[in-house]
Amino acid sequence: MERSVVDETLGLQPDAQPANTEEMARKWAAQFTTGWESRHVHYGVDETGPGGAYVNEAAVQVGGFDFSVWNGLGLGNDFLEWDFTAAYEIAVGPVFVIPGYNFRYFPARSETGGESQAHEEHGEEEEQHEEEAEPHSGHAHNTHGNELFVSFGTTAVPYVIPSANFIWDLNNNPGGFLELRLDGDIPAYKDVVNLQPYALLGLNFGYNTSDYYGWNNFQFGGQVTCRICKWLSVFAGVNYSVALEALQQTGQENVAWANVGLNFAY
């Protein structure tokens, strides 16, 4: 499952397990996740093509603070990204608010998929029109991005967490993105096997394109997580994103992908 920086701070990772007494008493926690995605999809945009990516994330939670580093390395493509995230969770009963900051870094940024092929065909023409194209491609041409985000949600509904996540990109074609989502966590076999279905609706406010503000994508999918022992889990999932008006105007089509991985948590 594609996990945005907001999702990661919510603690909705596929390896989520009920906290025991010892974990509740401890004021800090750490985890490391590693895995493979058949495609890396960011807010409905396929950033790797069918080659997919190898992804890693290390996170530390201290009190209400969450610090994480995420890395994606393309397989059969030149996708490479680093994300550095800091967030703080404020909880009032079953309601939570999580403001935070994310720094995205692309050491060798280049387009993938159909967009990449189009630029290769134009060659030098791309340089001549780069300034004209940049406003319509958002952060695709830049090597870094500074993002502020805030998430609202509630844990009052059994097995389901509804949330609203808003992201504002300060650097690249400044604009926002709103994500309305439902995340489930259903125990299938004691605390060993869990099912995590999800669905989300994304709305573009200048983040992916400045040509259209509104419907971006509808995405759904699910994962199965199996807890091997107290500190190790394995997971696998399938996902599908339906491109709506904003993505259709950029040439992005519907996309399906799968993911598998391991999670080490303490």
N, C-alpha and C positions, 0 to 999 in steps of 0.2 A: 504494500500500500504506500502510495506516495504520501510522505509526512512533511508538511510544511514546517517552518520554524515555529509557527504558532501551535501546531498539533503536538510537536515535541515537548513544548513547555507545559502543555496540559497534562502530561503524564498518560497519554492515551496510546502509548506504544503497544505493539501487538503482544509484548511479553508481560503486560500488566497482570499482577497477581494480587489477591487480597493480602493486606499487610498483617503480619502476626504481631504479638505483643512486643517482642524484641525490636522489630522494625519501627513500631509506633513510638517506642521510648527513645530510639536513636534520633539525634537531631540532624543527621546527614546520611546521604546515600550516594552510591556511584554505580554506573553501569556502562557497558560497552556493547554495541551492536554492530555486527558485520554481516553482509549479505550481497545478493545479486538481484538486479532488476532487469527484466528483458527490455525495458525502455525506461528512461528517466523522464517523468512528466511533471512539469512545474506549472501549477495553476492552469492546467489544460494544454500547455504547450509541450510538445514532444521535443526534448532537447538532445536526444542521442540517436534517434532512429532505431532500427531493429537490432543494432549491436548491443544496446543496453549499457549497463554500468555496474561496477563493483563499488559498494557504498559502505562507509564506516561512520559511526558516531560514538563519541565519548562524552558522558554527561556527569556532572556532580551537582547534587542538591544539598544546600546548607540552609537549614531553617526554611524560610519561604523563598530563598534565592535559587535560581537554576542557571547553571553555566554549562554550555555544550559546544562541542566542535564537531562539525559534520563535513565529510569529504566524499566526493563522487569522482570516480575515475572511469572514463569511457573504455569500452571493450570493442575494438574494431572501429573506433571513431576518436576524435580528438577532444571529447568533452572532459573538462577538468574544472572542479569547483570546490571551494572551501567556504564554509559558513561558520561564523563565530557569533554565538547568541548569549545574551544575558536577559533574564526576566525575573519578575518578582510576583508571587501569587498572594492575593488578598482574598481571604475567604470570610464570608459572613453567613454562618449556618450552611445551607446547601448551595449557596450562590458564591461564585468565584469571579474575580476580575484579575487578569494577568497582563500588565503592561510590560513592554520589553523592547529590546534593540537587537537588530541582526545586521552583521556586516558580511556581504557576499563578495567573494573574490574569485575572479576567473583569470588564472595566470596566462592562458593563451586562448582568449575567447574567440570562437568562430561559430557560425551558424551550422546547423545540422539538418538532415532530412532534405525536403524539397527546397527550402530556402537556401541551404548551402549550395545545392546544385545550380540554382539560378544565379548566384553570385559568381560561381566558378565559370559559368558560361559567358558572363558579361566581362570578366577579367578587369581591365583597366577602367571600364565604364563604371564599375562599382565605386572607385575612388572619386570619380567626377560627380556622382550623385549621392555620395554618402551622407552629406549634410542634409540633403532633401529627404532621404529615406529614414534618417534617424528618428525624427519625431513619430513615425508610424511604427517603428519596431521596438519602442520602449527600451529596455535595458539590454537588448540583444547585441548591440555593437560596443558596449562598454566593458571595461575590465573589472569594475567593482560597483557595488551598490550599498547604500546606507538605508536601512529600513527601520521604521518605527512601527510597532504593532500593539494592538490591545485585543484581548479576548474576553468575552462574557459567556457565562454558562451556568448550568446547575446540575447537581448530582441528586436532585430530589426524586427523579424518575427511576424506578428500579431497572437495572440492566441497560439503561440508555442515558447518554449524556448529550443534550442539545447545547449547541454553542454558536456564537456569532464571532467571527474573527475579522478584524479590519487591519490592513497593511498599507502603509504609506511609503512609497519609494522617494527619497529625497534627492537622489542624484540623476537618475536616468529617465528623462521624460517624466518629471514629477507627476505622480498620479497614485491612485489608490486601488485597492482590490478588497472586496467584501465576500466572505465565505460563510454561508449558513449551512450547518451540518448536524447530522445525527450520528453518534458513534455508539455501537452496542458492545457489550461484553457479557456473553452468555455462557455460564458453566455447562459444559456438555458431559463431563465425567469428573465428579468431585472437584478438586482444585488442580487436576492434571491436564485436562483438555478444555480449552475455551474457544468459543466462536466469537469473532469480532466483525460483524457486518457494519457497513457504513454507507451513507449517502450524503451528498453535498450539492449545493447550488452556488456557483461562483458568479459574481457580478463585477464587470470591469469598469473602473473609473479612471482610465488613463494609464493603467499599469501595463497591459499587453498591447494596447493600441489607443491612439488618440482620435481615431476615425469614428469610433462608436462607443458610447457610454451605456452600459446596460448588460444584458444577458451574456455571460462568458462561456460557461460550460455546466453541464450536469454530469456528475460523476458518482459511481457506486461500485461496490465490490465487497470483499470480505477476506478474512484470514482465519486460519486455524493455528492455534498455539498449543504446543505440547510441552509441559514442564518436565524436564528430565530429572532435575534435582532442585534443591533449594536455590541454587545460584545460576542454573543453566536452563534455557528454554530454546526450542526450535520453532520456527513458524514458516508458513507458506500461504500465499494469497493470490487472488486474481482481481483485476480492476478494469473498469471501462469508463472512458470519458466521452461524452457526447458534445461536440463542438457546437456552440450556439452563435448568435449573430456576431459578437466581437471577434471570436476566433475564426469564423468563416471568412471575415473580411481580411484576415491575415493569411489565408490559405491553409490554415490548420484543419485537418479532418478528424473524424472520430478515431479514437485509438484505444487498443486493448493491450494490457501487459500483465506480467506475472512477477512475483518476487518470492525469494526464499532467504532464510538467514538464521543466525544464532544470536542469542542475547545472554550476556553475562551480567548479573546484577548482585550488588551487595548492599 
